[in-house]
Amino acid sequence: MKKEKGVLGGAALFFSGAAFAQIGDMPGGPGVNQLNLTRGVTRVASDLADLHWLLLVICALIFVGVFGVMIYSIVMHRKSKGAIPAKFHEHVGIEIAWTVIPFLIIIAMAVPATRAVVNMKDTSSPDLTVLATGYQWMWGYEYLDGPAQGVKFLARLSTPREQIEGNAPKSNTYLMETDNHLVVPVNKKVRVVLTANDVIHSWMVPDFGVKQDAMPGVLRDTWFRAEKAGIYRGQCAELCGKDHAFMPIVVEVMEQADYEKWAAEQQQAMQAAADDPTKTYELEELMTRGEKVYAGTCVACHQANGQGMPPTFPALAGNQTTVLAPMKGQIDIVLNGKPGTAMAPFRDLLNDVEIASVITYTRHAWGNDGKGPDPVVQPADVTAQR
């Protein structure tokens, strides 16, 4: 029996080691077996790494000094060797020494720490300003100035559900890739203004040395200046609900010329894709658009099969009080949320066409088949209730 356990244990270690051997460092994210702070690609991140090592060295020296003296005293001045108690407790020199030395140690740590904090908080004179809004569970970005001014989009987790559910091999960017990247130019000071739509989130990118909370109804800001082009990854660092682990941050740093080209493309795409809320859409158009909106915005709570996770996230399939009832009630819930529940307002997150399409989709999917009194909801219906 012992031999069999040993064989099984060895096999388990072998296969686990083989699995880890196939996992590579995440591009722009943490490395395999990384135990320390990243040096990063900003001056702030580098300063934080230096400060970390400074504090670690000072604390190690204090540890060695204190325990060295203690162990030496225990061994060399024990009673069995005839040692007698010291009588220097009122020695002025020693009193001064153990007051001045800790003070100097604190100064040695406090000066660089204060300098780093002051630098981290200096968001003045940015080259580019971006508004980042935290949602359950995604990030929204809007460029407030520069060549991409007015461009805005949502950045949602793009890891396939098959990987999340364990039905496919996990990629090197597992849970750390989004469908849209925040794009910024290299060597430019980027100010990120942060807020939240529902609960407290936190915008954190380790390679930038940035971590700032995003709070509902409050504007806070942070900044970074990436010194190297590339893709850098972070995550929401504030527990914000069921899918907290599924709202990564991906920042793509480009050369100035590439950034300006990207900005021009985004401006053109935004104009081409502008929704017309006064248009009357066919059912097929609303269903196709609604399915995409549902997959990106609603599926985390109400699930792909519409069954939800009652009682926190109610089912939409066969729901007599919402999707099979007059449309005004459902439009109101989607627009304004439902106080006292996990249902957040989407009036600032989705436009009228998106809201109309996703409501129409829920009224036809999962066997609902448009059985309610308002099987098709048009954008004009949503506009009328805003």
C-alpha positions as CSV (number, residue, x, y, z in Angstrom):
1,M,0.0,0.0,0.0
2,K,2.8,2.4,0.9
3,K,4.6,1.6,-2.4
4,E,1.4,2.4,-4.3
5,K,0.9,5.7,-2.5
6,G,4.5,6.6,-3.3
7,V,4.0,5.8,-7.0
8,L,0.8,7.8,-7.2
9,G,2.3,10.7,-5.4
10,G,5.3,10.7,-7.8
11,A,3.0,10.6,-10.8
12,A,0.9,13.5,-9.4
13,L,4.1,15.6,-8.9
14,F,5.3,14.7,-12.4
15,F,2.1,15.6,-14.2
16,S,1.6,18.8,-12.1
17,G,5.2,19.8,-12.9
18,A,4.6,19.1,-16.6
19,A,1.5,21.2,-16.5
20,F,3.3,24.2,-15.0
21,A,6.2,23.7,-17.5
22,Q,3.7,24.5,-20.3
23,I,2.6,27.7,-18.7
24,G,4.6,30.8,-19.9
25,D,4.9,34.3,-18.5
26,M,1.8,36.4,-19.2
27,P,2.6,39.1,-21.8
28,G,2.4,42.4,-19.9
29,G,1.3,40.6,-16.7
30,P,2.7,38.4,-13.9
31,G,5.5,35.9,-14.6
32,V,5.5,32.2,-13.7
33,N,6.7,31.9,-10.1
34,Q,7.0,35.7,-9.7
35,L,7.5,36.4,-6.0
36,N,8.5,40.1,-6.1
37,L,7.4,43.4,-7.3
38,T,7.8,44.1,-11.0
39,R,10.2,46.9,-12.1
40,G,7.5,48.2,-14.4
41,V,7.7,50.6,-17.3
42,T,7.2,53.9,-15.4
43,R,9.3,56.0,-13.1
44,V,6.8,55.5,-10.3
45,A,6.8,51.7,-10.6
46,S,10.6,51.7,-10.5
47,D,10.6,54.0,-7.4
48,L,8.2,51.7,-5.7
49,A,10.4,48.7,-6.4
50,D,13.5,50.5,-5.0
51,L,11.5,51.6,-2.0
52,H,10.4,48.0,-1.4
53,W,14.0,46.8,-1.4
54,L,15.2,49.6,0.8
55,L,12.6,48.9,3.5
56,L,13.2,45.1,3.2
57,V,17.0,45.7,3.7
58,I,16.5,48.0,6.7
59,C,14.0,45.6,8.3
60,A,16.4,42.7,7.8
61,L,19.3,44.6,9.4
62,I,17.1,45.5,12.4
63,F,16.0,41.9,12.7
64,V,19.6,40.6,12.6
65,G,20.8,43.3,15.0
66,V,18.1,42.9,17.6
67,F,18.1,39.1,17.6
68,G,21.9,38.9,17.3
69,V,22.3,41.0,20.5
70,M,19.5,39.0,22.2
71,I,21.0,35.6,21.4
72,Y,24.5,36.8,22.3
73,S,23.3,38.1,25.6
74,I,21.4,34.9,26.4
75,V,24.4,32.7,25.6
76,M,27.3,34.8,27.0
77,H,25.6,36.3,30.0
78,R,23.6,33.4,31.4
79,K,23.5,32.8,35.1
80,S,25.5,29.5,34.9
81,K,28.5,31.5,33.7
82,G,28.3,33.7,36.8
83,A,26.9,36.8,35.0
84,I,25.3,39.5,37.2
85,P,22.5,41.9,36.1
86,A,23.7,45.1,34.4
87,K,23.1,48.4,36.1
88,F,23.2,50.9,33.2
89,H,19.5,51.5,32.9
90,E,19.9,55.2,33.7
91,H,22.9,55.7,31.4
92,V,22.4,58.9,29.5
93,G,24.4,57.8,26.5
94,I,22.4,54.6,26.0
95,E,19.1,56.5,26.5
96,I,20.1,58.9,23.7
97,A,21.3,56.1,21.4
98,W,18.1,54.1,21.5
99,T,16.1,57.2,20.9
100,V,18.2,58.7,18.1
101,I,18.9,55.5,16.1
102,P,15.2,54.6,15.6
103,F,14.5,58.2,14.7
104,L,17.2,58.1,12.0
105,I,15.9,54.8,10.7
106,I,12.4,56.3,10.4
107,I,13.8,59.3,8.5
108,A,15.7,57.0,6.2
109,M,12.5,55.2,5.3
110,A,10.1,58.2,5.4
111,V,11.9,60.6,3.1
112,P,11.9,58.4,-0.1
113,A,8.4,57.1,0.8
114,T,7.0,60.6,1.1
115,R,8.8,61.6,-2.2
116,A,7.2,58.6,-4.0
117,V,3.7,59.3,-2.6
118,V,3.9,63.0,-3.6
119,N,5.0,62.1,-7.1
120,M,2.2,59.5,-7.4
121,K,-0.4,62.1,-6.5
122,D,0.8,64.8,-9.0
123,T,-1.7,64.6,-11.8
124,S,-1.1,68.1,-13.1
125,S,-0.3,69.0,-16.7
126,P,-1.3,65.7,-18.4
127,D,-0.8,65.1,-22.1
128,L,-3.9,63.0,-22.3
129,T,-6.9,62.5,-20.0
130,V,-9.1,59.4,-19.9
131,L,-12.3,58.8,-17.9
132,A,-12.4,55.2,-16.6
133,T,-15.7,54.0,-15.1
134,G,-16.1,50.8,-13.2
135,Y,-19.2,48.7,-13.8
136,Q,-20.3,45.2,-12.5
137,W,-18.2,43.8,-14.2
138,M,-16.3,45.7,-16.9
139,W,-14.6,49.0,-17.5
140,G,-15.8,51.9,-19.5
141,Y,-13.3,54.3,-21.1
142,E,-13.9,57.8,-22.6
143,Y,-11.2,60.0,-24.1
144,L,-11.6,63.6,-22.8
145,D,-9.0,65.3,-25.0
146,G,-6.4,64.6,-27.7
147,P,-6.9,63.1,-31.2
148,A,-9.3,60.4,-29.7
149,Q,-11.5,63.0,-27.9
150,G,-15.1,61.7,-27.7
151,V,-14.1,58.1,-28.3
152,K,-15.7,55.8,-25.7
153,F,-16.1,52.1,-25.3
154,L,-16.5,49.2,-22.9
155,A,-13.7,46.7,-22.1
156,R,-15.2,43.3,-21.2
157,L,-13.5,40.1,-20.3
158,S,-12.8,38.1,-23.6
159,T,-11.6,34.8,-22.1
160,P,-13.8,32.1,-23.7
161,R,-16.4,30.5,-21.4
162,E,-14.9,27.1,-22.3
163,Q,-11.7,28.0,-20.5
164,I,-13.5,29.5,-17.5
165,E,-15.7,26.3,-17.1
166,G,-12.6,24.1,-17.5
167,N,-13.6,22.6,-20.9
168,A,-10.6,24.0,-22.8
169,P,-6.9,24.5,-22.1
170,K,-6.2,27.9,-20.4
171,S,-4.2,30.4,-22.4
172,N,-1.4,32.6,-21.1
173,T,-3.8,35.5,-20.8
174,Y,-6.5,33.5,-18.9
175,L,-8.9,36.0,-17.2
176,M,-6.6,38.9,-18.2
177,E,-7.7,39.8,-21.8
178,T,-10.4,42.2,-22.9
179,D,-12.3,42.7,-26.1
180,N,-11.1,46.4,-26.2
181,H,-7.9,47.8,-25.0
182,L,-7.2,51.3,-23.5
183,V,-4.8,52.7,-26.0
184,V,-2.3,55.5,-25.0
185,P,0.9,57.0,-26.5
186,V,4.3,56.1,-25.2
187,N,6.3,58.7,-23.1
188,K,3.2,60.8,-22.5
189,K,1.7,61.7,-19.1
190,V,-1.8,60.0,-19.1
191,R,-4.2,61.2,-16.4
192,V,-6.9,58.6,-15.6
193,V,-10.0,60.1,-13.9
194,L,-11.9,57.3,-12.1
195,T,-15.5,56.8,-10.9
196,A,-17.9,53.9,-10.6
197,N,-21.5,53.3,-11.7
198,D,-22.5,50.9,-8.9
199,V,-20.1,49.8,-6.2
200,I,-16.5,50.5,-5.4
201,H,-13.9,49.2,-7.9
202,S,-10.2,49.7,-8.1
203,W,-8.1,50.4,-11.2
204,M,-4.7,48.7,-10.8
205,V,-1.9,48.1,-13.3
206,P,1.3,46.9,-11.6
207,D,3.7,47.7,-14.5
208,F,2.6,51.4,-14.1
209,G,2.7,51.4,-10.3
210,V,-0.9,52.5,-10.3
211,K,-3.7,51.5,-8.0
212,Q,-6.7,53.9,-7.4
213,D,-10.2,53.2,-6.2
214,A,-13.2,54.1,-8.4
215,M,-16.1,55.2,-6.2
216,P,-19.7,55.9,-7.1
217,G,-20.5,59.6,-7.2
218,V,-16.9,60.5,-6.6
219,L,-14.1,61.6,-9.1
220,R,-10.6,60.5,-8.2
221,D,-7.6,60.5,-10.5
222,T,-4.2,58.9,-11.0
223,W,-1.5,59.1,-13.7
224,F,1.2,57.2,-15.5
225,R,3.9,57.7,-18.1
226,A,4.8,54.5,-19.9
227,E,8.4,54.5,-21.1
228,K,8.1,51.5,-23.3
229,A,5.5,50.5,-25.9
230,G,3.7,47.2,-25.3
231,I,0.6,45.7,-23.7
232,Y,0.3,45.8,-19.9
233,R,-2.3,44.1,-17.8
234,G,-4.0,44.7,-14.5
235,Q,-7.2,43.9,-12.6
236,C,-9.9,45.4,-10.4
237,A,-8.3,45.3,-7.0
238,E,-11.4,45.9,-4.9
239,L,-13.9,43.1,-4.1
240,C,-16.9,44.3,-6.1
241,G,-19.3,41.3,-6.3
242,K,-19.8,38.0,-8.0
243,D,-17.6,38.5,-11.1
244,H,-14.9,40.6,-9.4
245,A,-12.2,38.3,-10.8
246,F,-13.6,38.8,-14.3
247,M,-12.9,42.5,-15.0
248,P,-9.3,42.8,-16.1
249,I,-7.6,45.9,-17.4
250,V,-5.5,45.9,-20.6
251,V,-3.6,49.0,-21.6
252,E,-1.9,49.1,-25.0
253,V,1.0,51.6,-25.2
254,M,1.8,52.7,-28.8
255,E,4.3,55.0,-30.5
256,Q,2.8,58.4,-31.1
257,A,2.3,57.9,-34.9
258,D,0.6,54.6,-34.3
259,Y,-1.6,56.1,-31.6
260,E,-2.7,58.9,-33.9
261,K,-3.6,56.4,-36.6
262,W,-5.6,54.4,-34.1
263,A,-7.4,57.5,-32.9
264,A,-8.4,58.4,-36.4
265,E,-9.7,54.9,-37.1
266,Q,-11.7,55.0,-33.9
267,Q,-13.3,58.4,-34.8
268,Q,-14.3,57.0,-38.2
269,A,-15.7,53.8,-36.7
270,M,-17.6,55.7,-34.1
271,Q,-19.3,57.9,-36.7
272,A,-20.1,54.9,-38.9
273,A,-21.6,52.8,-36.0
274,A,-23.6,55.6,-34.5
275,D,-27.1,54.3,-33.6
276,D,-30.2,56.1,-34.8
277,P,-32.7,56.0,-31.9
278,T,-35.5,57.3,-34.2
279,K,-35.3,54.4,-36.6
280,T,-37.9,51.6,-36.5
281,Y,-35.9,48.3,-36.5
282,E,-37.0,44.9,-37.7
283,L,-37.3,42.1,-35.2
284,E,-34.3,40.2,-36.7
285,E,-32.1,43.3,-36.3
286,L,-33.1,43.8,-32.7
287,M,-32.6,40.1,-31.9
288,T,-29.1,40.0,-33.4
289,R,-28.0,43.2,-31.6
290,G,-29.8,42.2,-28.4
291,E,-28.0,38.8,-28.2
292,K,-24.6,40.5,-28.4
293,V,-25.6,43.1,-25.7
294,Y,-26.9,40.3,-23.5
295,A,-23.7,38.3,-23.8
296,G,-21.6,41.3,-22.9
297,T,-23.7,42.9,-20.2
298,C,-26.3,40.6,-18.7
299,V,-25.1,37.0,-19.0
300,A,-22.9,37.1,-15.8
301,C,-26.0,37.5,-13.6
302,H,-28.9,36.1,-15.6
303,Q,-26.9,33.3,-17.2
304,A,-26.7,32.2,-20.8
305,N,-29.8,30.0,-20.4
306,G,-31.8,32.9,-18.8
307,Q,-32.3,30.9,-15.6
308,G,-30.4,33.4,-13.5
309,M,-29.3,32.5,-9.9
310,P,-32.4,33.2,-7.8
311,P,-33.1,34.9,-5.5
312,T,-30.2,37.4,-6.1
313,F,-30.3,37.2,-9.9
314,P,-33.9,36.3,-11.0
315,A,-34.6,34.1,-14.0
316,L,-35.7,35.9,-17.2
317,A,-37.0,32.7,-18.9
318,G,-40.8,32.6,-18.3
319,N,-40.7,35.6,-16.0
320,Q,-44.3,36.7,-15.8
321,T,-43.7,40.0,-13.9
322,T,-41.0,41.3,-16.2
323,V,-40.3,39.9,-19.7
324,L,-43.9,38.6,-20.2
325,A,-45.5,41.8,-18.8
326,P,-46.0,45.2,-20.5
327,M,-42.7,46.7,-21.6
328,K,-42.8,49.9,-19.5
329,G,-41.9,48.0,-16.3
330,Q,-38.9,46.2,-17.9
331,I,-37.7,49.4,-19.6
332,D,-37.8,51.2,-16.2
333,I,-35.8,48.4,-14.5
334,V,-33.1,48.4,-17.2
335,L,-32.9,52.2,-17.2
336,N,-33.0,52.9,-13.5
337,G,-32.1,49.6,-11.8
338,K,-34.0,48.2,-8.9
339,P,-33.2,49.6,-5.5
340,G,-32.4,47.1,-2.8
341,T,-31.3,44.5,-5.3
342,A,-28.2,43.7,-7.4
343,M,-29.9,45.1,-10.5
344,A,-27.8,48.2,-11.5
345,P,-29.1,51.1,-13.7
346,F,-28.0,50.9,-17.3
347,R,-29.1,54.4,-18.6
348,D,-25.6,55.6,-18.8
349,L,-24.0,52.3,-19.9
350,L,-26.3,51.4,-22.9
351,N,-27.9,53.6,-25.5
352,D,-31.6,53.4,-26.4
353,V,-31.0,51.1,-29.3
354,E,-29.0,48.7,-27.2
355,I,-31.6,48.7,-24.4
356,A,-34.5,48.2,-26.8
357,S,-32.6,45.3,-28.5
358,V,-31.7,43.5,-25.4
359,I,-35.2,43.8,-24.0
360,T,-36.6,42.5,-27.2
361,Y,-34.1,39.6,-27.1
362,T,-35.2,38.6,-23.6
363,R,-38.8,38.6,-24.7
364,H,-38.1,36.0,-27.4
365,A,-35.3,33.9,-26.0
366,W,-35.5,30.7,-23.9
367,G,-39.0,29.8,-24.9
368,N,-40.5,33.2,-24.1
369,D,-41.3,33.5,-27.9
370,G,-42.8,37.0,-27.6
371,K,-45.8,35.8,-25.7
372,G,-46.1,39.0,-23.7
373,P,-48.1,42.1,-24.7
374,D,-45.1,43.9,-26.2
375,P,-42.9,41.4,-28.0
376,V,-40.9,44.1,-29.9
377,V,-39.5,47.1,-28.1
378,Q,-38.3,50.0,-30.3
379,P,-35.6,52.6,-29.3
380,A,-38.3,55.3,-29.4
381,D,-40.1,53.4,-26.5
382,V,-36.9,53.6,-24.4
383,T,-36.4,57.3,-25.3
384,A,-39.9,58.1,-24.2
385,Q,-39.2,56.7,-20.7
386,R,-35.8,58.4,-20.1
